[in-house]
Amino acid sequence: MDEQEGAVQPAPKRQKSSSGDVSRAAKFRRGPEVATRRIEDKKLKGKLRYTERLVGEAQAAAAKVDEWLLPAEPGELEAEGMERTWRFSQAEIVDAGEAGAARKAFDLSLPQLGPYSLDFTRSGRHMLLAGRKGHLALMDWQRSRLVCEVQVRETTHDVTFLHNEQFFAAAQKKYTYIYDKRGLEVHCLKDTTEATRLQFLPHHFLLCSVGATGVLRYQDTSTGRIVTQHRTKQGPCDALCQNPWNGVLCLGHGNGTVTLWTPNVSTPVVSMLCHHGPVRALAADGQGRHLVTTGADGQVKVWDLRMFRPLHAYFSPSPAEWCDISQRGLLAVGYGRRIQVWKDALSSKQQSPYMTHTLAGGTLSDFRFCPYEDVLGIGHSGGVSTMLVPGAGEPNYDSFVADPFQTRKQRREAEVHQLLDKLQPEMIVLDPTAIGQVVREPREVQREKQAAAEAANRARLAEQQQKNEEKKRMKGKNKPTRRQRKKQANIVEEKLPAMKQRMREQGVSAEFGHKHKAAREEAGVPAEVPRALHRFFKK
Amino acid sequence: MKVKTINRSEEEAARERAQDVQKVHRNLDPALHPFEKAKEYTRALNAAKLDRVFAKPFLAALTHDDGITCLARNPRRLNSLLSGSADGDVRLWDIPARRCLRRLVGHSAAVKGISVTADGEACVTCSTDCTVKLWKVPFAPFEGGPIVEDAHPVLEFSGKYAFRSVDHHWGRPQFATGGAAVEIWDHERSEPVQTFSWGADTITSVRFNPAEPDVFATTGSDRGIALYDLRSSTPIRKLVMQTKTNAIAWNPMEAFNFTAANEDCCLYTYDMRRLASASCVHQDFVSAVMDVDYSPTGREFVAGSYDRSARIFSLNGGHSRDVYHTKRMQRVFAVRFSGDGSYVFSGSDDMNVRIWKAEASEQLGTLLPRERKKHAYNKALVERHKHLPEVARIVRHRHLPAPIYKAAKLRRTKIDSERRKTQHRIAHSAPGSVKVKPARKKKIVAEME
């Protein structure tokens, strides 16, 4: 329906929402509607209907917010005529873009201490650089302001921000260290030795590390406790990513398998053979649907993370060293000096990339999409540079989730709330919606269980009976315990069916305790003979 | 070639002046909010814990010189409470200031009942010294001063026997007293205008129906609950239970329902139109229930017991919602809800009237809108997750004094063993030969017309 038309004409009162609204509302639907029609319990039915109504109203309200209150549109790159989007160079894009965008594309030339790895905060405002030779720098990159810079004079493999930009962790030669935003060393995590990859689970406050020893460690950064250590038994591990949807960690191993881990289970919850050869890099998308793996066999594979099945695979001319997925589902793959960005590559197989880029400064070592921005931050041997990728980031942020313009007071408030809402490590499961749900046993299972219970009962009774019959001696028969046990054998329950069967055969009705007339005559007893004499007649 | 990238300006996001509130953007897309359920569960758990942390219901104690026997609230004034004690003293309290305004002195024996007139100007008190006195109840003065003693009741009625309870009519200048018989008195007359009796028993409590002006109910020492109508000269209906009923309270919102506080540790809610079966049995006490009073909302009632505790039940809840006790509180003889339903008063044998919050963890004082929303959110969270074991455990937990805890355990054991025995009996006898009465009918002996 045309929106303008709807505004001019008075709409009929109970108008069905248009198809656009329906699809918009479908995004906010959590699970299927509860069928209340057949529920007999009136109270329950009323309650469920009321809840359903509330859910429906909330969904409609959310769809309205989505329609009217989210002003910003996602970025886009369009080719006209014979142009192809992947042929555009960064210089052309920067020239054609707005003035604000040009500031976001920059090159930092740091040739001495590289190659660099990097990380962004969850709001995308701060960037963390780590040179292999020990150069750590924290930048408010959108304002081009250096917050702190420190030279640790030690090999640094990886860095990650903790719950906000105040603290970050660096995996150094032997131990992992935590620094604050002034660059001062706050903690030395002596348990976390020889880590090469770090991940932080922000909702659980868990710092996860894996490295040369192949041990996956979870350390709680709010209490300092090591939650669990899992020995992967697969040798050194150099590929680690988290599934942001359920907090499960994905590890890529040298033998081509990818294992999925939670803190609760000491073995991998899922193990998939993904490549013929070492797994080089992993990336999971924001809603936990897809996993992208790149291997030394030159394949870039897309996996369905709910069915654990390969969806499709791309071939890269030289093995892809790194990959990442943006908020809006763009896939970036890099090898050597080249970076390719693919659009819609997860849901279906694409023929050509969305964008390509060749680094001038050096060979690639790490790249990350910046959240809430159309920017890809790239760490390479010659320093750090950024690349504009229109359509990568989510244009509308939520102030209570991640706010790029957060003030100091807001940050403090948010920190308190983050800690209050901190999730326990036990809540990391493959299906995060299972928490708080009733798991009902299927009917077949219920029936099987019931049958098993009945069989066990019968077996017990038979056993008891056999035991009772075996014993002929009278000694000890009348002990209180034995009497009690005999009572427990529930004689009535046991004998009743046999008794009833006998009565039915003899034609005795249970209510009156005497035989039917027909049955008696059949047995050859004359009608006038009294009951006491029946036994003298032949049956 | 068309290029569009995200381009936010900080000026747009920032507030204009320091006095403005910070701008907040919401994006409700579920993709940005992972772990919804886990977070909600965590919040529910925290809300349940906070609820228990802030559950400090006791507010104040008002002291007497002897055990409290009866309480009455003024239907016209929220801040006013009257208490009568075993030494014949009646005190009028200013609840917000927690002080005594006036002592009504004159009874020479224990005051057994107080009732305030419907206009809130006067009160009647009855005593075991065979008198009923009518007093003026003054306004609460604004300034604190010395306690005034009032030794001059407006009216004095003398009867032939000790009075056990009194209740004033909701409209007319009449009141009913209970003792050896039920008597209806008029303000203008020195003799009772009407007398009811059904057998030779002592009437222990009288309560007028709040909706039907002529109907009232009494409980007696013959274990009966009797219903009367002022327009007829004889009682209408009587219900005899196995044990004595100590007090009775009408539901102010559904005035055909009343709740009876019984000696057998339970309370029974009856529909006066169908006395054959109780509509609900409320249990949890471990000793005789002494008094009961409804909240003005009619959704909850408070009951006090001989086991030194007071409990709050919901209208149709089989078990109590909350239990109040202190180390020093003795046998509770009188309980009342406040006129706004947010406080509870209990009068006990240790010479104290105690003021409690009706909702144990409620925040007192004026709430900011944000605070109110937060409380509502927390309440909804707990309500939604109350079936989950961890939340249920926290919400259900109440600390109990050791004697009550042990007695409750013993009681539980007895009930369970009885139930088990009945089950065995049913299993081992001919089908249909064992008749089991439901708990709602079990204690009813007879219903008389």
Interface residues (C-beta under 8 A of the other chain):
Chain A: K27 F28 R30 A62 V65 D66 L69 L70 A72 E73 P74 G75 E76 L77 E78 A79 E80 E83 F88 E92 I93 A96 G97 E98 G100 A101 K104 H203 P244 W245 N246 G247 G286 Q287 G288 Q327 Y372 E373 D374 L388 P390 G393 E394 P395 N396 Y397 D398 S399 F400 V401 D403 P404 F405 T407 K409 Q410 L420 D421 K422 L423 Q424 M427 P432 T433 I435 G436 Q437 N490 V492 E493
Chain B: M1 K2 V3 K4 T5 I6 N7 R8 S9 E10 A13 A14 Q22 K23 V24 H25 R26 N27 L28 D29 P30 A31 L32 H33 P34 F35 E36 K37 A38 K39 E40 Y41 T42 R43 N46 H385 L388 A427 H428
